[in-house]
Amino acid sequence: MANAAGLMGPTWDIKSEYPGIGSPELSGDVARGQLLIEQLLKINAQLAPLVPRAGVLAGVELQRGVAWAQEAAKLHEEAMVLLLNVETYLNCTLSVDGKNGPAKAMLSKLQSTTAELGQAYGAVRQLLKLACNEFVEAFLAAPHTIAQRFMVGEMRKLQGQALSLHEEDLILGLDVNGPQAWGNLYDNLSASIVCQVDIGDGPRAMGLAEAASHAQSESAAVRKAAFTAVGRGWQAQEESAAAIINALSGWRLSLYHRRSHNKKVHFLDEPLHHSRMTLATLDAMMGAVKEAVPLGRRVLKIQAGLLGKERLAPWDLFAPCPVKDGKPESHSFAEAIELIAVAYGDIHPDMGDFVRMMAERQWIEGTVGATKRPGAYCTHFAKSRSPRVYMTYTGGMRELKTLAHELGHAFHSWVMRDMPLEQTFYPMTLAETASIFGETVVNSALIGQAKTSQQRLSFTWAQAREVESLLLNIPARFDFERQFYTRRGEATLEPSDLKQLMQDSWTSWYGDSLSEMDPMFWASKLHFSIPGLSFYNFPYTFGYLFSLGVYAQRERLGVKFYDAYVSLLRDTGRMTVEEVAAKHLGADLTKSEFWRQSIAIAERSVDQFEAAATLGPVRK
């Protein structure tokens, strides 16, 4: 695709980590990682006999076990940093070129090596989970292990689900050719599907990522053509897509059943544990969100009126704000970076400097490519602690907001770069705090800077879209996945079953605000086929509403807000979500009051949108 008017984003620099796939630096890190695994395996062999008696270890045996475990912890962290670094590099490479054969082959091999690392550290993990408090306290007394206290505490919450060391090792070993293989298949499919999209000059072939970028075209015909082409592309692969989602869920349900030897493990238990939140918090949040369904539908009704339609179609959900004359608001990549930098900098100069640094160091990938994988994400290299942002940028308002979102993730990672590695693994729920906070900051800045009624409408349109997405679309995904797992426990679901489930879920949340639903969303949305985690949905709504609660502190704290915000971000890897909220917001997340207060803030943004849609010029 041509870089029309200089809108397209730049390519990123990952050669600062490794010169290339075949470089001595990369192969050296893999070799060092494998050597460390060999050393860990020897310690693991010494510790393994202690695991069956973990709860009664004492005396010399306990002391030896602690010493071996502490030595293993040091080796494990070094190996983990090296292998994570290589894995990030390979994933970055494949995101840009999904057909890169050498990268795919090396990633597959690396996934096996990473599984071996997990197995080599298995005895330590089991002992920390099952041993007496004396063992754990002695282990955490070393300078290099003290930072693991929170993570060990979280691990010990799963004592009742523990299997034997042999079984846990077996699960890790089989993961490579089980869930990981299915996830790799989905990535390969998404990179290989070719869509025929007519963008006004006749049909032409393009990849999914490029086709998806046309979902924000000002032309309804182009939006529909892109939506239809993506749907057809996935329909041609629906049997494979259904096999993937069935296999991943089946694997998880079988594992949950095996772990239910003390108490039945529900399919929500694992995602809740990964999110470090309780069911009470999830129920309180979803209850408040269900009450807010009319608010999300109100957004769609206003947008439909502005687009001259009775009801929106699913291909209109990313439509740009209509304009009377000219084209929708767009920004070159350089303009977008400066706009975001200024908005972030209004919170604190350090935040604005960070955004400019990300661009200057070429840590952002925004090109358009036929073999690029769809979607956007932020990742980071474990050795340098440097973040990278991946997306496809062509100048639309949706992409500007995506850039602001991913840079929020990157800033979160950046302010934790000096912390012990074990304290930087924050859950998805809190990960979305910084990203959606970043979007909110940019939205607020855009609205404040609006010089015309058209600009104010465009900016409030973009802000209101978040309300629809996070109070309707994300809950619909959660509803689909919950029903899917309930039925998957009884039988494998056919593509027709999955389409009907998705149709029903969308209808439940969108009601009559859309002219039709998107029954292929279960296939096109990669979140349902991520191998490492199920229910990759409710954390987004959590992050949105939680970040609004955080943003509300800005006015109250004034100049003290930035330090308080950074302090909150730095606690996200060493506290549960309830603990973070209690410490930094004085809020109880298990009560609906907090969530309703955040929804009230969202409602004000919809009021702004409705006013901009009906009132005259902006008053300065």
C-alpha positions in Angstrom: 0.0 0.0 0.0 1.3 3.4 -0.9 2.4 5.7 1.8 -0.3 8.2 0.9 0.4 11.7 2.1 3.1 10.4 4.5 0.5 8.9 6.8 1.9 5.4 7.1 3.9 4.7 10.2 7.7 3.7 10.3 9.3 0.4 10.7 10.9 -0.4 14.0 14.5 -1.1 15.1 14.9 -4.5 16.7 18.5 -5.0 15.4 19.6 -3.2 18.5 18.8 -6.5 20.3 20.1 -8.9 17.7 21.6 -8.2 14.2 19.6 -11.0 12.7 18.1 -14.5 13.2 21.4 -16.2 12.3 23.6 -13.8 14.4 26.2 -15.1 16.9 24.6 -12.8 19.5 21.2 -14.6 19.2 22.6 -18.1 19.0 24.9 -17.3 21.9 21.9 -16.4 24.1 20.1 -19.5 23.2 23.2 -21.6 23.9 23.7 -19.9 27.2 20.1 -20.5 28.1 20.4 -24.2 27.3 23.6 -24.5 29.4 21.7 -22.9 32.3 18.9 -25.4 31.8 21.4 -28.3 32.1 22.6 -26.9 35.4 19.1 -26.5 36.6 18.2 -30.1 35.7 21.0 -31.3 38.1 19.6 -29.3 40.9 16.1 -30.3 40.0 17.2 -34.0 40.4 18.4 -33.3 43.9 15.2 -31.5 44.9 12.7 -33.8 43.2 12.8 -36.5 46.1 11.9 -33.7 48.6 8.7 -32.7 46.8 6.5 -35.7 48.1 7.4 -34.7 51.7 7.3 -30.9 51.1 5.0 -30.2 54.0 7.1 -32.0 56.6 10.7 -31.0 55.6 12.8 -30.1 58.6 16.4 -29.8 59.9 19.3 -30.4 57.5 17.1 -31.6 54.8 15.1 -28.4 54.8 18.3 -26.3 54.8 19.8 -28.2 51.9 16.5 -27.9 50.0 16.4 -24.1 50.6 20.1 -23.7 49.4 19.5 -25.7 46.3 16.3 -23.8 45.6 18.0 -20.4 46.0 20.8 -21.4 43.6 18.2 -22.6 41.1 16.3 -19.3 41.4 19.4 -17.4 40.3 20.0 -19.7 37.3 16.3 -19.7 36.3 16.1 -15.9 36.2 19.2 -15.6 34.0 17.9 -18.3 31.6 14.4 -16.8 31.6 15.8 -13.3 30.6 17.8 -14.8 27.7 15.1 -17.0 26.3 12.4 -14.3 26.7 14.6 -11.9 24.9 15.0 -14.2 21.9 11.3 -15.1 21.9 10.4 -11.4 21.8 12.8 -10.9 18.9 11.3 -13.8 16.9 7.7 -12.8 17.6 8.5 -9.2 16.5 10.1 -10.6 13.3 7.1 -12.8 12.6 4.6 -10.0 13.3 6.0 -8.0 10.4 6.6 -11.1 8.2 4.3 -13.9 9.1 5.8 -16.1 6.4 9.4 -15.9 7.6 10.3 -19.6 7.5 13.6 -19.4 9.5 11.9 -17.4 12.3 9.0 -19.8 12.5 11.3 -22.8 12.7 13.5 -21.2 15.4 10.4 -20.1 17.4 9.1 -23.6 17.4 12.4 -24.9 18.7 12.7 -22.1 21.3 9.2 -23.0 22.6 10.5 -26.5 23.3 13.5 -25.0 25.1 11.3 -22.8 27.2 9.2 -25.8 28.2 12.4 -27.5 29.2 13.3 -24.5 31.4 9.9 -24.8 33.1 10.4 -28.5 33.7 14.0 -27.9 35.1 12.5 -25.4 37.6 9.5 -27.6 38.4 10.7 -29.0 41.7 11.4 -25.5 43.1 8.0 -24.3 42.0 6.3 -27.3 43.6 8.3 -26.9 46.9 7.4 -23.2 47.1 3.8 -24.1 46.5 3.5 -27.0 48.9 6.3 -26.6 51.6 5.9 -25.3 55.1 6.1 -21.6 55.9 9.6 -22.1 57.4 10.9 -23.4 54.0 9.3 -20.5 52.1 10.6 -17.8 54.6 14.1 -19.2 54.4 14.0 -19.2 50.6 12.9 -15.6 50.5 15.6 -14.5 52.9 18.3 -14.3 50.1 18.9 -10.9 48.5 18.1 -12.3 45.0 14.9 -14.0 46.1 13.3 -11.4 48.5 11.5 -9.7 45.5 9.6 -12.9 44.8 7.5 -12.8 48.0 4.3 -11.7 46.2 4.7 -14.2 43.4 5.3 -17.0 45.8 2.2 -16.0 47.8 0.1 -16.1 44.6 1.6 -19.5 43.8 0.7 -20.9 47.2 -3.0 -19.9 46.6 -3.0 -22.9 44.1 -1.9 -25.5 46.6 -5.2 -27.3 46.3 -4.8 -27.7 42.5 -1.3 -29.1 42.6 -0.5 -32.3 40.8 2.5 -34.5 41.2 5.9 -33.2 40.0 5.8 -35.8 37.2 2.4 -34.7 36.1 3.3 -31.0 36.2 6.4 -31.7 34.1 4.4 -33.7 31.6 1.9 -30.8 31.2 4.7 -28.4 30.5 6.3 -30.7 28.0 3.1 -31.4 26.1 2.2 -27.7 26.0 4.6 -27.2 23.0 2.8 -29.6 20.7 -0.6 -28.9 22.3 -1.8 -25.3 23.0 1.3 -23.6 21.6 1.0 -25.5 18.3 -2.6 -24.6 18.0 -1.8 -20.9 18.7 1.0 -21.1 16.1 -1.5 -22.5 13.6 -3.9 -19.5 14.2 -1.0 -17.1 13.7 0.0 -18.8 10.5 -3.6 -18.8 9.2 -4.0 -15.1 10.0 -0.8 -14.3 8.1 -1.7 -16.4 5.1 -5.4 -15.4 4.5 -5.7 -13.2 1.4 -8.7 -11.0 1.0 -10.2 -9.6 -2.2 -11.3 -6.0 -1.3 -12.8 -3.4 -3.6 -11.7 -0.1 -2.3 -13.1 1.8 -5.2 -10.9 0.8 -8.1 -11.9 -2.9 -8.4 -11.1 -5.9 -6.2 -7.5 -6.4 -5.2 -5.7 -8.9 -2.9 -4.5 -7.9 0.5 -3.7 -9.5 3.8 -5.9 -9.4 6.9 -4.1 -6.5 8.6 -4.4 -4.3 5.5 -8.0 -5.3 4.9 -8.8 -4.5 8.5 -7.4 -1.0 8.1 -10.1 -0.2 5.6 -12.7 -0.8 8.4 -12.3 2.9 9.2 -12.8 4.2 5.7 -15.1 7.2 5.3 -16.8 5.2 2.5 -19.6 2.8 3.8 -19.1 0.7 0.7 -15.4 0.2 1.4 -16.1 -0.6 5.0 -18.6 -3.2 4.0 -16.3 -4.6 1.4 -13.5 -4.9 3.9 -15.7 -6.5 6.5 -17.2 -8.9 4.1 -13.8 -9.9 2.7 -12.4 -10.6 6.1 -15.5 -12.6 7.0 -15.2 -14.6 3.8 -11.5 -15.2 4.4 -12.2 -16.7 7.8 -15.2 -18.6 6.5 -12.9 -20.4 4.1 -10.8 -21.5 7.1 -13.7 -21.9 9.6 -13.1 -25.7 10.1 -9.5 -25.0 11.1 -10.5 -22.0 13.2 -13.1 -24.1 15.0 -10.6 -26.9 15.5 -8.2 -24.4 17.1 -10.7 -22.9 19.6 -12.1 -26.3 20.4 -8.6 -27.8 21.0 -7.5 -25.0 23.3 -10.6 -25.0 25.4 -10.7 -28.8 25.5 -7.1 -28.9 26.7 -7.9 -26.4 29.5 -11.1 -28.1 30.6 -9.3 -31.5 30.8 -6.6 -29.9 32.9 -9.1 -28.2 35.2 -10.8 -31.6 35.7 -7.5 -33.2 36.6 -6.7 -30.4 39.1 -10.1 -30.8 40.8 -9.0 -33.5 43.2 -9.7 -31.3 46.3 -12.3 -28.8 44.9 -13.8 -28.4 41.5 -11.8 -26.0 39.4 -14.2 -23.7 37.4 -13.1 -22.4 34.0 -13.1 -18.9 35.3 -10.7 -19.7 38.2 -7.6 -19.7 36.1 -8.2 -16.4 34.3 -9.3 -14.8 37.6 -6.0 -16.0 39.2 -4.0 -14.7 36.2 -5.9 -11.4 36.5 -5.2 -11.4 40.3 -8.8 -10.5 41.1 -11.6 -12.3 42.9 -14.9 -13.5 41.5 -16.7 -11.0 43.8 -14.9 -8.1 41.9 -15.8 -9.6 38.5 -19.4 -10.0 39.5 -19.6 -6.5 40.9 -18.1 -5.0 37.7 -20.2 -7.0 35.3 -23.3 -6.3 37.2 -22.7 -2.5 36.9 -21.8 -2.9 33.2 -25.0 -4.8 32.6 -26.9 -1.8 34.0 -25.1 0.4 31.6 -26.2 -1.4 28.4 -28.5 1.6 27.4 -25.5 3.9 27.6 -23.6 1.9 25.0 -26.6 1.6 22.8 -27.1 5.3 23.1 -23.7 5.9 21.5 -24.6 3.8 18.5 -27.9 5.5 18.1 -26.2 8.9 18.0 -23.6 7.7 15.5 -26.2 6.1 13.3 -28.0 9.4 13.1 -24.8 11.2 12.1 -24.2 8.6 9.4 -27.7 9.0 8.1 -28.7 5.5 9.0 -31.5 4.1 11.1 -29.1 1.6 12.6 -25.4 0.9 12.3 -24.1 -2.3 10.7 -21.1 -4.2 12.2 -18.9 -2.7 9.5 -19.8 0.8 10.8 -18.4 0.2 14.3 -15.0 1.7 13.2 -16.4 4.3 10.9 -14.7 7.7 11.2 -16.8 10.7 12.2 -18.6 12.0 9.1 -17.7 15.4 7.8 -19.7 17.8 5.7 -16.7 18.9 3.6 -13.4 17.2 2.9 -12.1 14.0 4.5 -12.2 12.7 8.1 -9.6 13.9 10.6 -6.3 12.3 9.9 -2.7 12.7 11.1 0.6 11.7 9.8 2.6 9.5 12.1 4.9 12.4 13.1 1.8 14.5 13.9 0.3 11.7 15.9 3.5 11.3 17.9 3.7 15.0 18.7 0.0 15.2 19.6 0.3 12.2 22.0 3.6 13.6 23.4 2.0 17.0 24.2 -1.0 15.3 25.8 1.1 12.9 27.9 3.4 15.8 28.7 0.5 17.7 30.2 0.5 15.0 32.9 4.2 15.4 33.4 7.1 16.4 31.0 8.7 12.9 31.5 5.7 11.3 29.9 6.0 13.5 26.8 9.7 13.0 26.6 9.1 9.2 26.7 6.7 9.3 23.7 9.3 11.3 21.6 12.0 8.9 22.7 10.0 5.9 21.5 9.8 7.5 18.1 13.4 8.7 17.9 14.8 5.3 18.9 12.5 3.6 16.3 10.8 1.5 18.9 7.5 1.6 17.0 6.4 -0.5 14.0 3.6 1.1 12.0 4.1 0.1 8.4 1.5 -1.6 6.1 2.5 -5.0 4.7 0.9 -7.9 2.9 2.4 -10.4 5.3 1.9 -8.5 8.5 -0.2 -10.0 11.2 -3.3 -8.1 12.2 -3.7 -6.4 15.6 -1.6 -4.2 17.8 0.4 -4.9 20.9 3.3 -3.7 23.2 6.1 -6.0 24.1 9.5 -5.5 25.7 13.0 -7.0 25.6 13.9 -8.6 28.9 17.7 -7.9 28.6 17.6 -4.2 27.7 14.2 -3.6 29.4 13.3 -1.6 26.3 9.7 -1.6 25.0 8.4 -2.0 21.4 5.0 -1.0 20.0 3.5 -2.9 17.0 0.6 -1.8 14.9 -0.4 -0.8 11.4 -0.7 3.0 11.1 -2.4 4.8 8.2 -3.5 8.0 9.8 -7.0 7.3 11.0 -8.4 8.4 14.3 -8.8 4.8 15.4 -5.1 4.2 14.8 -4.1 7.4 16.6 -6.0 6.1 19.6 -4.4 2.7 19.3 -1.0 4.3 19.2 -1.8 6.3 22.4 -3.1 3.0 23.9 0.0 1.0 23.1 2.4 3.8 24.2 0.6 3.7 27.6 1.6 0.0 27.9 5.1 1.0 26.9 5.3 3.7 29.5 4.1 1.2 32.2 6.9 -1.1 31.3 9.4 1.8 31.2 8.7 3.0 34.7 9.3 -0.5 36.0 12.6 -1.1 34.2 14.7 -0.7 37.3 12.6 -3.1 39.4 13.4 -6.8 40.1 12.1 -8.9 37.1 9.8 -10.9 39.3 7.9 -7.7 40.3 7.3 -6.6 36.7 4.9 -9.3 35.7 1.6 -7.4 36.1 -1.8 -9.0 35.2 -3.8 -8.0 32.2 -6.4 -6.2 34.3 -3.8 -3.7 35.6 -1.8 -3.7 32.4 -4.8 -2.1 30.7 -4.7 0.7 33.3 -1.8 2.6 31.7 -2.9 2.0 28.1 -6.5 3.1 28.6 -5.3 6.0 30.8 -3.2 7.0 27.9 -6.1 7.0 25.5 -8.2 9.0 28.0 -5.5 11.6 28.3 -5.2 12.0 24.5 -9.0 12.1 24.1 -9.3 14.9 26.8 -6.5 16.9 25.1 -8.1 16.6 21.6 -11.5 17.8 22.9 -9.8 20.6 24.8 -8.0 21.7 21.7 -10.9 21.6 19.3 -11.2 24.8 17.4 -14.3 24.0 15.3 -17.6 22.3 15.9 -16.5 19.6 13.4 -13.3 18.9 15.4 -15.2 18.7 18.6 -17.6 16.3 17.1 -14.8 14.2 15.7 -12.9 14.0 19.0 -16.0 13.3 21.1 -17.0 10.6 18.5 -13.7 8.8 19.2 -14.1 9.1 22.9 -17.7 7.8 22.9 -16.6 4.8 20.8 -14.7 3.6 23.8 -17.9 3.4 25.7 -19.5 1.2 23.1 -16.4 -1.0 22.8 -15.8 -1.5 26.5 -19.4 -1.6 27.7 -20.9 -3.6 24.9 -18.4 -5.3 22.7 -16.0 -6.6 25.4 -18.9 -7.9 27.5 -20.4 -9.7 24.5 -17.0 -11.4 24.0 -17.1 -12.5 27.7 -20.6 -13.7 27.4 -19.7 -15.7 24.3 -16.7 -17.3 25.9 -18.5 -18.2 29.1 -21.3 -19.9 27.2 -18.8 -21.6 24.9 -16.9 -23.1 27.8 -20.1 -24.3 29.4 -21.1 -26.1 26.3 -17.6 -27.3 25.4 -17.5 -29.3 28.6 -20.2 -31.5 27.0 -19.1 -31.7 23.3 -17.0 -30.2 20.5 -18.8 -27.3 18.8 -19.1 -27.0 15.1 -18.5 -23.8 13.2 -22.3 -23.4 12.9 -22.6 -23.7 16.7 -19.9 -21.1 17.2 -21.6 -18.7 14.8 -24.9 -19.0 16.6 -23.3 -18.5 20.0 -21.6 -15.4 18.8 -24.8 -14.2 17.1 -26.7 -14.7 20.4 -24.0 -12.9 22.5 -23.9 -9.9 20.3 -27.7 -9.7 20.2 -27.9 -9.9 24.0 -25.6 -6.8 24.4 -26.3 -4.8 21.2 -30.0 -5.5 21.0 -31.6 -3.6 18.1 -28.8 -1.0 17.9 -27.2 -2.9 15.0 -28.9 -4.0 11.8 -27.0 -7.3 11.9 -24.4 -9.0 14.0 -20.9 -10.5 13.3 -21.2 -14.3 13.6 -17.6 -14.9 12.5 -16.1 -12.7 15.2 -15.1 -15.9 17.2 -12.7 -16.6 14.3 -11.5 -13.2 13.3 -10.7 -12.0 16.9 -7.4 -13.6 17.8 -8.0 -13.2 21.5 -10.2 -16.4 21.5 -7.2 -18.4 20.1 -4.4 -17.3 22.4 -2.8 -20.4 23.8 -1.5 -19.0 27.1 -4.7 -17.5 28.5 -8.5 -17.8 28.1 -11.0 -15.0 28.7 -8.8 -12.4 27.2 -11.7 -10.0 27.4 -13.0 -8.8 30.8 -9.6 -7.3 31.7 -10.2 -4.6 29.0 -13.4 -3.4 30.6 -11.8 -3.6 34.0 -8.9 -1.5 32.8 -11.2 1.0 31.2 -13.3 1.6 34.3 -10.3 1.3 36.7 -8.3 3.8 34.6 -11.3 6.3 34.7 -11.1 6.0 38.5 -7.4 6.7 38.3 -7.9 9.6 35.9 -10.4 11.1 38.3 -7.6 11.5 40.9 -5.7 13.9 38.5 -7.8 17.0 39.5 -7.8 16.0 43.1 -4.1 15.5 43.5 -2.9 18.2 41.2 0.9 18.4 40.9 1.2 15.3 43.1 -0.7 13.2 40.6 2.2 12.1 38.5 4.3 10.6 41.4 1.1 8.9 42.7 0.4 7.5 39.2 3.9 6.1 38.8 3.7 4.6 42.3 0.5 2.9 41.4 2.0 1.5 38.2 5.0 0.2 40.0 2.8 -1.7 42.5 0.9 -3.6 39.7 3.3 -6.5 39.7 3.4 -7.0 43.4 -0.2 -6.6 44.5 -3.7 -7.9 43.7 -6.1 -5.6 41.9 -8.1 -5.2 45.1 -4.9 -4.3 47.1 -3.8 -1.7 44.4 -7.3 -0.1 44.5 -7.5 0.0 48.3 -3.9 1.5 48.6 -4.0 4.0 45.8 -7.7 4.8 45.3 -9.2 4.0 48.7 -11.8 1.9 46.8 -13.4 -1.5 47.4 -13.7 -3.2 44.0 -16.0 -5.9 45.3 -18.7 -3.3 45.6 -20.7 -1.9 42.7 -20.3 1.7 43.8 -16.7 2.0 42.4 -17.8 0.7 39.0 -20.9 2.8 38.9 -18.8 5.9 39.6 -16.5 5.1 36.7 -19.5 4.5 34.4 -20.9 7.9 35.5 -17.6 9.4 34.1 -18.1 7.5 30.9 -21.6 8.8 30.7 -20.3 12.4 30.8 -18.3 11.6 27.7 -21.4 10.4 25.9 -23.2 13.6 27.0 -20.3 15.6 25.4 -20.7 13.6 22.2 -24.4 14.1 22.1 -24.0 17.8 22.7 -21.4 18.0 19.9 -23.7 16.2 17.6 -26.6 18.6 18.1 -25.0 22.0 19.1 -23.3 24.7 17.0 -19.7 25.9 17.0 -17.4 25.3 19.9 -17.4 28.1 22.4 -13.9 29.1 23.5 
